[in-house]
Amino acid sequence: MVRAEDLVVETFFVGPLQMRCSVVCDTSTGDTVVIDAGDEPGRLIAWNDHGEGAGPNWSSAPGPVHAGERTVVALLNTHAHFDHSGHIPTVREHWGVEWWLHPDDTFLQTLAQQSAARWGLPPLPEPAVADHDLGHGETVHVGSLTFEVLHTPGHTLGGVCLLLRVDGAADHLFVGDTLFAGSVGRTDLPNTGGDFQLLANSIHTHLWPLDGDTVVHPGHGPLTTIGHERETNPFVGVGAGEHGTYGRGKYA
């Protein structure tokens, strides 16, 4: 468990869909994990390696942490939509690290180039193949950082949330497009296995039991907390009923 005083979490909104890439650093060791490094690889590399360039859009630290104190030790993904995974090959090759993805999103990952082209976006590299599988209930130890894996299908078949427990402060939950501030991930996208009832059940079963002050890092949009969404989310909060209230959701 990382100590609160040693933890830095940064948000980089990357690419045309402004997807949240989260950079998690244990400053006591320099070990750093990058979650959903789907776009703007040059920006991520410049900041983490040299402390240069645009830097993060948000940081939990009071000021930027010198990038020279960091070593990227792993890449983790919440799911395999192209905006979250399209440039994994680029950063994996640069940092020489391994990549974790839930196996139920392996097929979706093969469609990254096709999906980006459908949005009229520049070509992506050949899709990456994961080095390791993420499985529900597993604990992933990467350097001095530890993440608990919660399989939350519904937005995609292999969607997961990654829980970082913190000693002395609120835990952090990296949810990808499972949950947003005031919304949920879309379940109508092609070739993803989207299912609203499955998504609602995933959230009710695996996310709502977490501590209310758990900080939620969605794949798009602002931060929120488990407690706030549990009480107020119009799609899956307590007011939406046992099975949730279907909606198209927000973002991609």
N, C-alpha and C positions, 0 to 999 in steps of 0.2 A: 504494500500500500504506500503510495507516494505521500510525502508530507506536504501540507498546504503551502508552507513557506518555500518549498522547492519546486512547486508546480507552476508552469507557464502554459497557458492554452491560447492559441492565436487562431483567428479567422481570416482566411483569404477568400474573398468572393471572386471566383475565376470564371472566365469564358463568357460567351454571350448570354447564357442562361443564369449567370451570377450564382453558380453553385458554391456552397460552402466547403472549402477544403480546410480541415482542422489540423493544426500542427501542435503536438503535445510534447513538452520538454520537461524532463526532470533535471533541474539545474544543478543538483548535487553531483550528478554524473555526466551531464551533457547528453544523455541518451534521449533521442527524439524519434517520435513516431508520426508519420504523416497519414492522415485518414482522408480518403477520397481525393487523391491527387489527379483529378480528371482533366485539368486544362491549365494553361499558362505555366508550363514546366520551367521556362526560363526565369520567371518571376520567383517561383518557389525555390529554385536552385540558388539564384543570386542572393536571396535573403538568408536562407539557411546556411549556405557555405561561407558567405562573405559579409553579411549584414548590409547588403547593397540593394538598390532598387526601390520599388514602391513600398515594400514591406506589407505587413498585415493591415486589414481594415479594422481589426479590433484585437486587443490583447488583454489578458487578465493581469498582466504585469503593469506596474505603474509607469514603466518606461521600457523601451526595447531592450531585450537581452542580447548581448553581443553574440553574433552568430558563430564566431570562432570557437565558442565553448560547446558547440553542439556536434553530435554525430548521429546522423539518421541511421536507425537500426532496423527499421521495418516499415512496410507499407501495408495498411489495412483498408478494406473497402466495406461499406455498408451494403452496397448492391452494385449492379453492373450496368446501369444505364450509361450511355456514352459520355454524358457530361460529368459523371463521377469517375469513369475508368478509362476514358479515351487515350490519355497520355501517360498511363501507367508504364508502358514500355519505355518511354523516354526517361522518366525519373528512375525507374528500376535499373536501367543500364548505367545511368550516371552515378547513382549512389552504390551500386553493386549490392543491393539488399534483396530480400525475398518478400513475396506478396501473398497476402491472405484474402480469400474470397469464399463465400458459401458455395458449395458445389451445385446447388439448385439454380444458380445464376450463370453457370458455365455456358449454356447455350446462348443466353442473352448477351454475354460478353463477346461471342463470335460475331454478333450483329453490330458492333460499335461503328464500324466504318459505314455500313449501310444506313444506320440510323442518323448519323451526322449528315450524310449526304441528303437524306430526306428533309432535313432542316435547312439545307442549302449552305452548310458550313464547310470550311476547308477540310481537305482530306486528313484522316487520322492514320497513325502508324498501324501496322498489322496488329490485331488484338493480342493482348498478353494472355498467357495461360498461367493460372495461379500455381504458386509453389506449395501452398498449404491450404487445406480446407478449414473453414470456420464451422463449428458445430455447436448447436444449442447446449448450454450448460457447461461448455468448456471454458477453461481459463487460459488465456494466451499470455505467455511471459516473453517479452521482447526487451532485452537489455534490463534496465531497472524498472520498467513499466509493466503493469499487469492489467489486462482487460478481461472482463467477463462477457461472454457471448450470449445474446438473447436472440433466438431466431424469431423474426416477426414477419412472416409472409403476408402478402395482401397487396402491397404495391408492386412487388415482384415476388417470384417464388422463393428466391434466396436472400431476401432482405434480412438484415440483422441490425441490432442495436448493440453498441459497445459501451459497457459500463466501466468507468474508471473510478474506483473507490479512493477517497481522499481522507487522510488522517488530519483532523483538525478543521475541516471545512466541508461544505456540501460536495457530494459526489457529482461527477459529470457523465452525461449520457449522450453519445453520438448516435443519432437516430436515422441519419440519411433522410429519405423521403417517407418514412413511416408516419411521422407526426410533425406538424408545424404549429407555430403559434396561431391558434384559432382555426386550424384546419387539419387536414390529413392528406396523405399522398393520393394521387390519382390512381384509379383502378381500371381505367378504360384505355390504357395505352396498348398498342399491338405487341404481341410476342413476349409478354411479360408475365402472364399468369395472374393478372390483377383480379382481385375479388374483394368487394367491400366487406362482406360478412367475415371473411378470413382475416382481413386487416383489423376490423373492430375487435374480433376475438383475440388477436395477437396483442393489441394494445391493452385490452381489459385484463388479460391473463398475465402478461409479462411486464407491462410498464406501470399500470396503476398501483400495484403493490409496493413500488419503490417509494423511498422517502419523498415527501412533498417538496422539500427544498432542493432536490436533485436538479442540477442545471441541464437543460435540454438544448443540444446543438443540432438544429434541423439542417437538412440539406439546402434549404433556401430560406431567406427571410430572417427575422430577428430571433434572438434567444428567448427561451421561456423556461418554465419549471414544470415538473410533474404535477405539483399541487395545483397550479393555476389551470393547467389544461384539464386535469381530472374534474375540476369544478365547473369550468366554463366552456370547454370545447364544444361547439354546436353539433359536431358529428359523432363524437365518441365520449363526451363528458357525461357526468351523472344525469344531466337533464335530457340526454339523448336516448335514454332507456337502455335496457339490458343488451340489446343487439345493435345499438347505435342508430343513427339516422342517416340514410344514404345520401351522399352528395358526390359530385364529380371531384371534389377536392380542389386543391390549389397548387400552383406551380406544376412542374413536370416530375 
